[in-house]
Amino acid sequence: MFLLGTIVNGLLIIVGTFLGVLLHRIPENMKVTVMNGIGLSVMVLGLQMGFKSANFLIVILSLVIGAVIGEAMKLEDRLNAAGEWLERRIGSKGKGSISQGFVTATLIFVIGAMAVIGALDSGIRGDHDVLYTKAIIDGFTALILTTTLGIGVLFSAVPVMLYQGTIALFATQIDRLVPQALMDSFILELTATGGVMIFAIGLNMIGLTKIRVANLLPGILVTGILVTISHFFIGS
């Protein structure tokens, strides 16, 4: 079952969220300190990912072009609107912003190489080990995020499962059409581009900035296009 890894990933995010809800009644000062600790950790993770790039010009162009597309599409506003709609439907009060939890968790769980590599392994070879590992990490992260951001983290399981499930569904076609060297290069630059976005999430979490990270997401697709151009035309 090629979607098993994706399903487990989504379920552990949900389980982690509910465990986090049970622990949400911690003192406000502790919540702030925990949030700062998470933010700093996320920033370090983003830096580690960003330094993996073999051609940082691709990362820069991906972020710039992606930002233009994202701002034109108002992705951040649309994600926030979806979160606010959930907030109105559920009527959650005093347990953190559903919109903030949904957007922050979605970006953290979706951006990164493990989602792509794991989904491809699931779809091509039926090997779910990478997604099982990601599921454990995401579940623990969901628990920690929920203690400070609230129940909105729960709904990030939906885009995670749609994203990874789609890749797994078309994995065989992707593997047949995309040369291994091109895929390796794409994973490398995707990791670096995603790392910069994750670093920005960390900055937002500790309150230093308010970067509209969701509007950078088209940069992931731009990375694929630029890496392909580089592989077939510039690298040849």
FITI-401148 format. One record per residue: residue in one letter; x, y, z of N, C-alpha, C in turn. Coordinates in steps of 0.02 Angstrom, whole numbers, plus 50000, padded with zeros to 5 digits. Last residue first. Example, Ala and Ser with C-alpha at 12.3 -4.5 7.8 and 13.67 -1.06 7.14 Angstrom:
2
S506424988850354506844994750357506455000250394 A506604971650390506154977550390506604983550390 
***
This chain:
236
S512555105149023512745100748968513325103648928 G512165114349116512645109249137512905104949080 I511255122049044511875125249069512395119949086 F510295111949002510565117048957511235119948981 F509925102349096509895100649025510245105748980 H510175108049224510385101249208510435100049133 S509575120849220510295120149233510555113349211 I508245117049203508585121149152509335120449159 T508055110149325507975106649261508325110449204 V508245120349417508695114549418508655110749352 L507155128549382507845131049374508345125349374 I506065120149415506145122749347506875124849334 G506255117849552506225112249505506355114549434 T506165131049600506785127249608506815121449558 V504835133749575505335137349536506005133749541 L504255125949674504145124149604504665127549559 I504745133249785504885126049779504795123749706 G504225145849772504935144949760505125137649754 P502945145849818503045144449746503775143549728 L503215149849957503125142849938503185141449863 L503215162749998503835160349968503765153349940 N502045164950062502105168049996502775166149962 A502295159350186501865155650139501915158450068 V503015169450252503365163450226502945159650175 R503155184250276502585180750248502845174450212 I503915188150430504005186550359503415182450335 K504105197050547503465194150525503515193050449 T505375194950675505115197550612504405194850601 L505545190350804506015195250778505745198650715 G504775180250864504525187050863504995192350836 I505045167150857505325170650915505175178150914 M504365164150738504155160950801504445164450862 N505055170950638504365172950655504165170250724 L506235163550638506255170650654505565173150675 G505715151150594506015151850661506055159050683 I505345154550464504825152450512505085153250583 A506615156750411506155162450417505585160850465 F507085143550412507425148650452506975154650464 I506205138450316506155136150385506505140850433 M506705145050203506015146250225505925144150298 V507965139350196507905146650206507205148350231 G507595125950173507945127850234507905135250249 G507065126150046506615125050102506935126950168 T508295127849980507765132849974507265132250031 A508945115750018509235122350034508705127850032 T508085105849968508255106050039508515112850059 L508115109149833507475109549869507615109949944 E509435105949804509235113049802508555114149836 L509375091849824509875095949858509655103249861 I508345087749740508275086549812508755091049850 F508925091249615508305094449638508225093749713 S510015082549610510135089749611509515093549637 D509335070349605509795071749660509925079249667 M508625071949484508255071249546508705072749606 L509695072349394509255078049400508865077849465 A510205059449411510635065249425510215071549434 Q509115051549368509335051349438509755057349456 P507865059249263508515055949272508745056549345 V506145056549260506665060949286507315057149296 L505275046449216505385052349174505985056549195 R505215036649315505345034649245505555040649202 D504915043649430505535039849428505715037949356 I503645048549396504195053149410504865049649403 Q502915036649386502995040849327503575045649335 T503005032549520503265028249467503385032249404 A502355043049591503065041649601503365037549544 F501075047449602501395048249536502145046449538 L500805044449735500355041949683500685042149614 A501765051549805501785044249806501375041349749 I501305064649780501965062549756502015054949753 T500055063949844500095065349772500755063149743 G500435061749977500045056749941500065057649866 Q501075073550010501465067450006501095061949968 Y499935082349998500575083649965500965077249955 L498945076650080498805077950009499455078749970 M499595076250204499385070050173499235070950098 V499795090050226500365085350227500175078950190 P498495095450226498955096950170499555092350168 V498075088150351497735087650286498195089450228 A498845091550460498885084650436498575083950367 S498515103950501499085103550455499155096450427 F497575102950598497325103350529497895103350478 L498295103350720497945097250698497795097250624 V498655116350745499165111850720498845105450691 G497575122150809497655123250737498165118650705 I497615120850946497325115350908497405116150832 G499165129650995498465127351000498275122150949 L500425134651014500035137450959499315134950958 T500955127951126501015135251122500555138351068 T500665114751117500665117651185500705125151183 T500855112250981500165112851006500155116051076 L502225110450969501905116450939501215117650969 I502405097951033502715104051060502365110351034 L501625089650947501495089951020501765096451049 A502275091550825501575093550833501385094250906 T503495085450853503475092650840502775095350849 F503065072150865503375075450922503345083050914 G502615070450732502165069450789502425072950852 D503755072750656503185077350650502715076650709 I504545061650696504785068450706504205073450706 I503705051250653503895051750723504125058850740 A503655054050515503035053950555503185054750629 K504965052150474504675058950472504055059350515 T504985038250490505445042450529505175049650532 Y504035034850395503935032850465504375037150511 L504645039750280504035043050303503865040950375 V505705030550273505845037850278505235041450305 D505035018050263505465019550320505595027050329 H504245012450166503965018150203504415020550260 D504305006350009504735007050068504525013350106 G503795004349886503385002149942503775002350007 R504495009649781504735003349810504295000549866 I503715020749739504105016749691504255009849719 G503025026349848502685025049785503045020449739 S503995027249950503355023849962503025021749896 D504975035049889505135028249910504495024149921 L504225046949873504475043349814504645036149831 A504015050350007503445048949965503645045149902 G505365052550048504955047350079504355045450036 I505735063449967506095057049963505675051349990 V504775073250009504845071149939505165064349933 A504965073850148504295072950121504325070350049 M506325076650161506065070250185505375068750156 A506605089650120506735084150074506415077650095 G505385102850149505945098450167506005092450121 I503815108050203504455110050174505005105250197 V502815102150282502805101150210503485102650178 F502995105550416502925098550398502995097250323 I503105119750416503645115650445503605108450420 L501875123350357502505125150325503075120850351 T500965118250452500945116050381501605117350348 A501275125550567501395118350565501405115750494 T500895138750526501575137250548501725129750542 V499515137150493500005139550443500715137550463 F498955132150614498855128650551499405130650501 G499295141950709499505135050717499485131150652 Q498665153350655499385153250664499645146150671 S497295149050656497615151150595498375150750601 I497055146850790497025141150744497385142850679 S497925153950921497625155250857497635149150812 G497535148351087497985149751032497615150650968 K496445146651166496915141151162497395142051103 G495435156251170495905155951226496395150251223 K494245147151079494435153451111494925151951166 S493475140550935494005139950985494195146751013 G492485137950842492335142550897492845142150953 I492465130750728492575127150790492395131450851 R492225140450632491815134450633491865130750700 R493205149950658492495151850666492065145650671 E494345142450629494255145250696493525147150709 L494185139750495494165134150543494035136750613 W494355152850451493715149450439493645143550487 E495685154850487495165158850521494475155850510 G496305146050396496365145050468495835148750508 A495945152150276495725145250289495755143750364 A496605164350293495875164350288495595157350301 N497925159950291497655162950352496895162950352 L497975155750158498075150950211497805153550278 R497735168150094497275162550084497345157250138 D498825175750135498155177950153497655172250146 E499855168250075499835169050148499135170950171 L499555169749938499515163149970499465163650046 K499335179349835499115180649905499045174049943 M499805179249708499265174449723498985175349794 A500795188749721500275189849671499665185349685 E501585182549817501255188849833500685190249785 G502025171449742501635170549803501265176849824 I502765177449639502175173349623501725172849684 V503765183749716503345187649669502695183949653 A504325172649781504005178049820503545182249776 G504865165449673504325162549713503955167849753 I505885174149638505345172849590504735170049627 V506635173249759506415179649732505825178749685 L506865159449777506525163249829506245169849802 S507545156349658506935152749676506525156749727 L508685164349666508195165549613507525162249629 I509295158249779509115165349779508575166749727 V509485145049734509095146349794508845153549794 I510335147149625509675144149614509215145449673 L511445151949691511085156449647510395153749632 F512005141249755511565145549795511205150749752 N512275126149723512235132149680511755137049712 A512205116849818512805116549776512825122549729 S511605118249987511555120049916512225119449880 K511695116450121511785110450079511795112150004 F511355127150197512055126450179512195120450134 G510005125150227510195130250178510915129450153 M510035115650330509755113850265509995118650211 Q510595123350432510925117150411510685115050342 L509625133450442510305135050420510665128850395 G508525125950489508485129450425509175131150397 L509005122050614508835117050564508825120150495 V509085134650674509705130750664509585125350611 M507715137950676508185142150640508835138350625 V507205128150761506975128350691507455132450649 S507815132250880507975125650851507785125350777 L507195144550899507925144350890508135137650858 G505855140150915506045144750861506785144550847 I505935132551032505745129350969505965133650910 G506295142951122506735137151112506585133551047 N505165150951112505825153651091506315148051079 M504225142051164504155144451096504815147251070 V504705141051296504685135151253504645137151180 T504495154251338505175151551337505205145351292 V503095154951328503515159551290504225156851283 K502705144851418502525144451347502975148851304 M503175150251537503475144051512503325143151438 N502325161051550503035162251543503395156151515 E501095154151565501215158251506501955159551496 P501115137051622501145144251634501355148051571 I500065125251532500695126951565500725134451573 R499015117651468498925121751527499575122751566 H499285108651368499285115851351499225120351412 L499305095051369499855098351405499835105951397 L498275090951290498255088851361498775092651402 V498725095651169498145098951199498105097251274 G499745086451142499915093451157499355097151189 L498975075451111499405075151170499615082251191 F498415080350993497985078951051498375078351115 T499585081350913499185087350929498745086150991 G499995068050903500425072950936500045079150956 V498915063150827499045060550895499475065550934 I499115070450708498485071050746498585068850818 I500375065850671500275073050682499645074150724 L500055052450655500495054350710500485061850723 L499235053050539498965050650603499395052750662 G500135057350439499565061550458499285059650526 N501015046150439501265052950452500695057450475 V500155035950400500465035750467500725042550486 I499895040350269499345039850318499615039750389 T501175039350211500835045850215500285045750267 G501385025450220501835030050254501515036950263 L500315020650136500355018950208500795023850246 L500195021950002500005027750042500075026550117 F500485009749943500965015049935500795021349975 M500434994050000500005000050000500445006250000 
***
